[in-house]
Amino acid sequence: MGAALFAAAGCASAAGKSGREQGIAGFDETNAGKLQQKAWEPFSDKKVRVGIAGHGLCQFGCEFGYENHPNVEVVACTDLDPQRCDDMAKRLIRQSNGRLKTLKQFKSCEEMIKEMRGKMDAVYIATDPPSHARLAILAMKNGMHAVSAVPAFWGDIDEHYAQELIDTVKSTGMTYQMNETTAFRPQTFAMRALYEGGALGQLVYVEGEYWHHGTRPMGGYNGWRNFTAPQWYCTHGNGFYNAVTHGSFTKCACLGVPTHYEGKKAFIGKQGNYGNVFGTEVALLQTSEGAMARMGRGGDTPGGLQETGRLLGTRGLYYDSYKGDATAEELAKIVYEKPPLPPGVPAGGHGGSHGYLTDDFVRAILLGKKPVVDVYCAVNMTIPGLYMHRSAQRDGEWLKIPQFS
């Protein structure tokens, strides 16, 4: 498929309205939780030159604070719609508090990557899901680090990109990150610290839920949002496991409930629907540690947005707070408050996670470390959704999930 198909803004609505006009859930969740009581300390005097692709419904390219990070220089932006591209450039300049004076604008992400080779270090791909993996691979093969919105690849049609993403990271040495906001929600940050610190013990059971109510699809470039399989967009739930333990799901059994909204039923059989009929899908899974998990995903129940999770281990459990047998001395060594962000970088939406994902990506590049949601975590977080949906189509049949490590 041509460049025009793959480089459009990922959250673009059919009407081209902004995220603010649509009232996208999650952007108003700006509470980053408890922060460490210390000043931010510079970690490098270098800057990463970044280009941003995509300015659709969610306008994610302008939501993650790249234009204000002291170790970033935003040098270019792109959207297939020239007006949206110009709007993005103006907004980034306005938000930069004088740091940016002008931005190079390009007609597509492919053109930006080609023309900015050697002049740009990284690309933030805030485009439609069917373009995420392909554009990330293109960027890395042209010597640029890549970060994409979620998911890492799009359902059955892009399953082959799972291994290709990993192979490209290996062969190029570039950093890849998926911007899964769950990874830096206060709840997940605390669970990860407690798990790594031994306070939760061996994993026994984990839950993740992502409910996003809507009576009809919100629209999207080339119809990618046309009432597609719920679990194809699974990372906001799976992140409560994968971004805590960095393990993987090994098998699943999933059931689905058909949607009861006529507005969604109208999309069945149309472009972007891929034959889906389910409005809600809930799966039971086994993890690589031998524990069990339940992951729920749907949008057919009122109540707006809910992204939540809980974890149970042999030494304790976490859901909003820790309860277990870890001693006060053990807990004192575990830092489960989020660190301060660089001055001027907002924590952002989705539980105050946006700025933390940006800072984690920049640190990974400049300090040569793995981001929390690196390529393995991203692939292992995305691919279970394909198999959960297949299981639902087969009335809950247990299916093995491919493993990447």
Sequence and secondary structure as in RCSB ss.txt:
>XXXX:A:sequence
MGAALFAAAGCASAAGKSGREQGIAGFDETNAGKLQQKAWEPFSDKKVRVGIAGHGLCQFGCEFGYENHPNVEVV
ACTDLDPQRCDDMAKRLIRQSNGRLKTLKQFKSCEEMIKEMRGKMDAVYIATDPPSHARLAILAMKNGMHAVSAV
PAFWGDIDEHYAQELIDTVKSTGMTYQMNETTAFRPQTFAMRALYEGGALGQLVYVEGEYWHHGTRPMGGYNGWR
NFTAPQWYCTHGNGFYNAVTHGSFTKCACLGVPTHYEGKKAFIGKQGNYGNVFGTEVALLQTSEGAMARMGRGGD
TPGGLQETGRLLGTRGLYYDSYKGDATAEELAKIVYEKPPLPPGVPAGGHGGSHGYLTDDFVRAILLGKKPVVDV
YCAVNMTIPGLYMHRSAQRDGEWLKIPQFS
>XXXX:A:secstr
  HHHHSSBTT  TT   HHHHT TTTT      B SS      S  EEEEEE  SSS GGGSS GGG TTEEEE
EEE SSHHHHHHHHHHHHHHTTTS S  EEESSHHHHHHHTBTTBSEEEE B HHHHHHHHHHHHHTT EEEE S
 SS TGGGTTHHHHHHHHHHHH   EEE  GGGGSHHHHHHHHHHHTTSS SEEEEEEEEEE  SS    GGGTT
SS  GGGG HHHHHHHHHHH   EEEEEEEEEE   HHHHTTTTSTTTTT  EEEEEEEEEETTS EEEEEEE  
SSSSEEEEEEEEESSEEESSSEEES  HHHHHT   SB    TT    HHHHTHHHHHHHHHHHHHHT   TT H
HHHHHHHTHHHHHHHHHHTTS  EE     
